[in-house]
């Protein structure tokens, strides 16, 4: 039997299992309520919360972009380990309060919390638009990843467009059918598969190509030592860029709607805190994946890969000469990473678009919002698939740019939770200025001192929020109406 057929058969079995688990997770009797579809009736336990939150971070970005950076840059890729460990601290600070407020006030989205506090429908719409602008590129990354995986693992017999289409259709179907509960159970299945395969591949690649992990790093230290320090090899990543990448990622991670909204889904504050306490364990998924990227430094030194994001696929499929059974499992594990995150993003983006934008502009009953949300799952997934066919930039670069925009929601969140003097005018002004500064440094001018554009935007955002709030708080109350 040809190798590509074995690979495809294993992958098809994985896709079928994922679809069955996702569709069967639909809870009878409550599946037609908006609260069940969006929050799982706020009843998720520790296991599902842990895997939902973990799978939302470890995605195609982890299996492709992570190794791509450790191969092309070396040590700067370690920023991924740093921010994953640090982000739990911010979650511990804000999540319990957010969870309690949501239960009391019925919040389902990020904008629900912020707009209720500032008493502004317009702010909810504005936040919803920013969220969509960040989520769609993030979803596109997952679609790109699935297409690349199929293309490489089957030696082009399943082309990029078809592989990404198959994965997108599977995800869209079970998200459309079962909502958050389907995402939770598929993430549990996919998370276990992803962790197991990541470690098997990490050890197998290092052993087959270098005789072990220690000999591999010893050879890199002898022949290409620049890759083991900052600013790294290839295109350098200065200390300022490295540190600000950690900071913007650690601060911005929980501001992603698909993570923020999971604070509403835990059955108790205790469950949520346990999930956050265990969350840094997911950093261990990245360790073997980054090792595979480091393995490519010497391997492709004389003939660099055209696209660094394909280094894991190139090593496993073409260079290491693994059996097709292992390649099939690798493809399934990598698809698990991309699809688990893609499901969460599609679900959250559709909820935000329906509840925070359309339903705010044209009020409707929850049943209508639910139907609209399901329709938008299909439309947003189709939009991300279309963008993926345009072959966007590096996965890491794309994601860091999106983080810069989404972190601008942090000052509003902290003000809502801890600073009652923040005003509506301050919220609008800070969010607007921070977003514009971020976009300016992302697409027009290079950011000063190589500091991430999102950090510059965040600094301006905070100053403007504080300044305008202090000024407008002293003005007559009518200045805050409208």
Secondary structure, 3 states (H helix, E strand, C coil): CCHHHHHHHHHHHHHHHHHHHHHHCCCCCCCCCHHHHHHHHHCECHHHHHHHHHHHHCCHHHHHHHHHHHHHCCHHHHHHHHHHHHHHHHHHHHHHHHHHHHHHHCCCCHHHHHHHHHCCHHHHHHHHHHHHHHHHHHHHHHHHHHHHHHHHHCCCCCCHHHHHHHHHHHHHHHHHHHHHHHHHHHHHHHHHHHHHHHHHHHHHHHHHHHCCHHHHHHHHHHHCHHHHCCCCCCCCCCHHHHHHHHHHHHHHHHHCHHHHHHHHCECCHHHHHHHHHHHHHHHHHHHHHHHHHHHHHHHCCCCCCCCHHHHHHHHHHHHCCCCHHHHHHHHHHHHHHHHHHHHHHHHHHHHHHHHHHHHHHCCCCHHHHHHHHHHHHHHHHHHHHHHHCCCCCCHHHHHHHHHHHHHHHHHHHHHHHHCCCCCHHHHHHHHHHHHHHHHHHHHCCCCHHHCCHHHHHHHHHHHHHHHHHHHHHCCCHHHHCC
